[in-house]
């Protein structure tokens, strides 16, 4: 007797049936089927496991299970691609949008890097407050892109701390931003700015970090200050970040299980917001409502969970060890930080880069 039920066999046939039996989705022709994103999922992967090892074998088994989930992802036809995209040398695509004056008239060519659980459209939180007179008089040209796995950018199964910096360099080259450009990172996008300062400083005319997220396990952070800031986080966030750093293979399970509270940002919990953030929340929600579902549309693992594993994992370098100044041309580096930010405690954030101009926001 087959170990698969009739329902499982039918599902297996639907996934593996020859192309001639596949029906194109409504509104799509076979020619434009390829213009849809592959939706990431893990359905059915665990059904092949029937062996229960001893307690001592669990860590190794969990690592193997994580690899299996990444290799045997069930790909379903996802949402259509609507964004402008560039094709990277490794075959992946990055989705982007542009704002401001044309590149040939621009005085400041800026690459904006969005934060956690966000996408390229979140640049509107900044651009919505810019008058057209300022944009034209200053000559601003802003490129905002979906980081890998978010929005309409392809996931990067081999993503590392370093890889995103070279993605940005390639994006700038393919869009013709010139030999130097500015980079601005918000929240976890601030972590990406550190990688740019480390790996492509020769391409940067300047950098700005807006409430950059801290990896509490960077060796250069004073342990007492790092612990003090870590203890200010909500208990559920402390646990989620601890799992992402010490047991990254459990990150997906931890943030999808129902036994314990998950990361507050994933749960959209208001408890993590300061009083000022709560006042701004209605305005931000009104801006994001049109594209909120767009952020996680490729699945939580390739966007949110991989972001946590890399951002709070063991880095390939320590940002506190960056040379002073890290930019070859001694371009400006600015850091904005809120004094009462409950998501990113201000004290360790100010120690990232001592040569940066620190702008505190109360």
Residue pairs with C-beta under 8 A, 6 or more apart in sequence:
2 9
4 12
8 44
8 47
11 44
15 74
24 30
24 33
25 33
25 36
25 77
28 36
28 80
33 77
35 80
35 81
36 77
36 78
36 79
36 80
36 81
37 78
37 79
37 80
37 81
37 152
37 154
37 297
37 298
38 75
38 76
38 77
38 78
38 298
39 75
39 76
39 77
39 78
39 79
39 297
39 298
39 299
40 73
40 75
40 155
40 298
40 299
40 301
40 302
41 73
41 74
41 75
41 76
41 299
42 69
42 73
42 74
42 252
42 301
43 74
44 74
45 68
45 69
45 72
45 74
46 65
49 65
53 61
62 247
62 249
62 250
63 249
65 249
66 249
66 252
69 252
69 301
70 157
78 297
78 298
79 297
81 95
81 152
82 152
83 95
83 96
83 97
83 120
83 146
83 151
83 152
84 95
84 96
84 97
84 98
85 93
85 94
85 95
85 96
85 152
85 153
86 93
86 94
86 96
86 170
86 171
86 174
86 175
87 93
88 94
88 167
88 170
89 170
92 148
92 153
92 154
92 155
92 156
93 152
93 153
93 154
94 145
94 146
94 148
94 153
94 154
94 167
94 171
95 120
95 145
95 146
95 151
95 152
95 153
96 120
96 143
96 144
96 145
96 146
96 171
96 175
97 120
97 121
97 123
97 143
97 144
97 145
98 141
98 142
98 143
98 144
98 175
99 123
99 127
99 135
99 140
99 141
99 142
99 143
99 144
100 106
100 127
100 135
100 140
100 141
100 142
101 135
101 136
101 139
101 140
101 141
102 141
103 109
103 141
103 175
103 176
103 177
103 178
105 139
105 141
106 139
106 140
106 141
107 138
107 139
107 140
108 138
108 139
108 140
108 141
108 182
109 141
109 143
109 172
109 177
109 178
109 181
109 182
110 140
110 141
110 142
110 143
110 181
110 182
110 183
110 184
111 142
111 143
111 144
111 145
111 168
111 171
111 172
111 177
111 181
111 182
111 183
111 184
112 123
112 126
112 142
112 143
112 144
112 145
112 184
112 185
112 186
112 189
113 145
113 147
113 168
113 183
113 184
113 185
113 186
113 189
113 190
113 192
113 193
114 120
114 122
114 123
114 144
114 146
114 147
114 150
114 186
114 187
114 189
115 122
115 185
115 186
115 187
115 188
115 189
115 190
115 213
116 187
116 188
116 213
116 265
116 304
116 307
116 308
116 311
117 265
117 266
117 295
117 296
117 303
117 304
118 150
118 186
118 187
118 189
118 295
119 146
119 150
119 151
119 291
119 294
119 295
120 144
120 145
120 146
120 151
121 144
121 151
121 288
121 290
121 291
121 294
122 144
122 186
122 288
123 142
123 144
124 287
125 284
125 287
127 142
128 287
130 140
134 140
141 177
143 171
143 172
143 175
143 177
145 153
145 168
145 171
146 152
146 153
147 153
147 164
147 189
147 192
147 307
148 154
148 155
148 156
148 159
148 164
148 167
148 302
149 155
149 156
149 159
149 298
149 299
149 302
149 303
149 306
149 307
150 295
150 296
150 298
150 303
151 294
151 295
151 297
151 298
152 294
155 298
155 302
155 303
155 306
156 163
156 167
159 306
159 310
160 310
160 316
161 191
161 195
161 310
161 313
161 315
161 316
161 317
162 195
162 198
162 199
162 316
164 192
164 195
165 192
165 195
165 196
165 198
165 199
165 200
166 199
166 200
168 183
168 192
168 196
168 200
169 200
169 203
172 178
172 181
172 203
179 203
180 203
180 204
180 205
180 329
180 331
181 203
181 204
181 205
182 204
182 205
182 206
182 207
182 208
183 192
183 193
183 196
183 204
183 206
183 207
183 208
184 193
184 207
184 208
184 209
184 210
185 191
185 192
185 193
185 207
185 208
185 209
185 210
185 212
186 210
186 211
187 210
187 211
187 212
187 213
187 343
187 344
188 213
188 307
188 311
189 210
189 212
190 209
190 210
190 211
190 212
190 213
191 212
191 213
191 215
191 311
193 207
193 208
193 209
193 212
194 212
194 319
194 322
194 352
194 353
196 203
196 204
196 207
197 204
197 207
197 319
197 322
197 326
197 327
197 333
197 353
198 317
198 319
198 322
198 326
201 326
201 327
201 328
202 328
204 327
204 331
205 329
205 331
206 327
206 331
206 332
206 333
206 334
207 327
207 331
207 332
207 333
207 334
208 333
208 334
208 335
208 336
209 333
209 334
209 335
209 336
209 352
209 353
209 356
210 336
211 336
211 337
211 338
211 341
211 343
211 344
211 349
212 335
212 337
212 344
212 349
212 352
213 311
213 343
213 344
214 221
214 226
214 229
214 344
214 345
214 348
214 349
214 352
215 311
215 312
215 315
216 226
216 227
216 229
216 230
216 241
216 245
216 312
216 348
217 226
217 245
217 312
217 314
218 226
218 315
218 318
218 319
218 320
219 318
219 320
220 318
220 319
220 320
220 321
220 351
221 320
221 348
221 351
222 351
225 347
225 348
225 351
226 348
228 345
228 347
229 345
229 347
229 348
230 238
230 241
231 238
232 342
232 345
233 241
233 342
233 345
234 264
234 269
234 271
234 272
235 261
236 260
236 261
236 262
236 263
236 264
237 263
237 264
237 265
237 272
239 254
239 260
240 254
240 255
240 262
240 263
240 266
240 308
241 263
241 308
241 312
243 250
243 251
243 254
244 251
244 308
244 309
244 311
244 312
244 313
245 312
245 313
245 314
248 308
248 309
248 313
251 305
251 308
251 309
252 300
252 301
252 305
254 260
254 262
255 262
255 263
255 266
255 300
255 304
255 305
255 308
256 262
256 300
261 267
263 308
264 271
264 272
265 272
265 343
266 300
266 304
270 278
270 281
272 342
272 343
273 281
273 342
273 343
274 338
274 340
274 341
274 342
275 340
276 338
276 340
277 342
295 303
296 303
296 304
319 352
319 353
320 351
320 352
322 353
324 354
324 355
325 331
325 333
325 355
326 333
326 353
326 355
327 333
332 357
333 353
333 355
333 356
333 357
334 356
334 357
334 359
335 349
335 350
335 352
335 353
335 356
335 357
335 358
335 359
336 359
336 360
336 361
337 344
337 346
337 349
337 350
337 358
337 359
337 360
337 361
338 344
338 346
338 360
338 361
338 362
339 346
339 360
339 361
339 362
340 362
346 360
350 358
